[in-house]
Amino acid sequence: RPLGLSVDDALSVIELDLLHAISMATEYPLAPACVPNESLIEIFEAAISNLGNRDGWDEMMCRRIADTWRTRNPALVWLDDKLTQVRTTAQICGRELHLPVLAHALYGDKEQEQAVREEVRSRITGGEDIVIKPRHGANSRHVFLWRAGAREQCKEEEVLDSVTKVLQGWDPSWDRECWQLSQVPRGVVVQPLYSIAVEDRGDLGPRSRAAPLELKVQVLFGEVVGGTLNTHPSDLWVTRAGGVQVWDLEDLQARGHTRCRKVDKCYGKHLPLGVVDKLMEVLRHDWSMIRSMSETLTRAVGLDELRVDWLLGDPRWGSRIGELTYMGAGSRVTPPLSRRLSRAYAAGHLRRLGRLAIEQAECDTDLGAAVDTHPPSCLWPIGALDTAR
């Protein structure tokens, strides 16, 4: 349902959702690979200290990513493997939630590579829409969307050549991702192409691209706390209850929000007409399942956080998982949300370790006393800390 709240009121709802996740963290059965070391604990304590403004979700993820290169724990490599995560999710949830894998091959396995090319040739000859992507990639690099209507402008050789480009592809951004991604076998994965909601706009320049309706659902300590759109992350937020808050841009800018130019150049500044209505229609039918499956998966493996990217609105496939992301960067999330996500994540870990107690202010006097301490003893950012860019 549409919420239509002011920014302040919407943030209050989101804070309650985050507090729910924090409360559940206390007894949460965390996987050994997710138990923080002392270095990370110091980062968590700094995030809620109210000293400085380096408390955003992207900052938190970057610190955690750097830590993976020191610890090099292989237990969670499967979360970055675009093939293994499909199988593992199906085993845990008892059903296939990703789009089916039509073909895959390891780099250097000539027999597998040839089988993939034959499968691709068969699919495009039959007029099917497909996506060809790296098993070992991230950040939508070297991902090729092939649509039946567009194949009149391209030759079969061009489609088949994309298999080679995926197998041999590399991107500098991958070196800035977690160590686990570097351990994923190089390979190619072919899947059906989900229906497109945001079309490629030639007037946006060479970076413009098409994309499905994709909701990035964030889970903390086994509890869904909300989600945002892949293509227009600053336009709206979906709450834990499935409510849709469409943001007022001017109000967000007053709290430090700036547009992400890279995203704007890819998908445009504004959501296409009808996308919000389509999102709400899907959520009315599927939000309970989306939330339940996202939480089931996260709890089954004891993850402290997980982003489950759901593809929505395709009448053939229904709601499907596009991919899972552990330690996903949050640079696309608007600053007021970024700060609160980071603080909630840190607070959940610290409370679980017995290093943090959280009390609800009973009255304005108690709240004022917490604000007036130096630094303020408030969980959520206040004043200048909540308007930094």
PyMOL commands that set and color helices and strands:
alter all, ss='L'
color gray80, all
select helices_A, chain A and resi 7-25+32-34+38-47+57-71+74-80+84-93+110-125+148-153+156-168+172-176+179-182+202-204+249-253+261-267+275-301+335-352+364-372+383-386
alter helices_A, ss='H'
color red, helices_A
select strands_A, chain A and resi 103-106+130-134+144-146+187-192+213-220+223-229+236-238+244-246+305-312+320-325
alter strands_A, ss='S'
color yellow, strands_A
deselect
rebuild
show_as cartoon
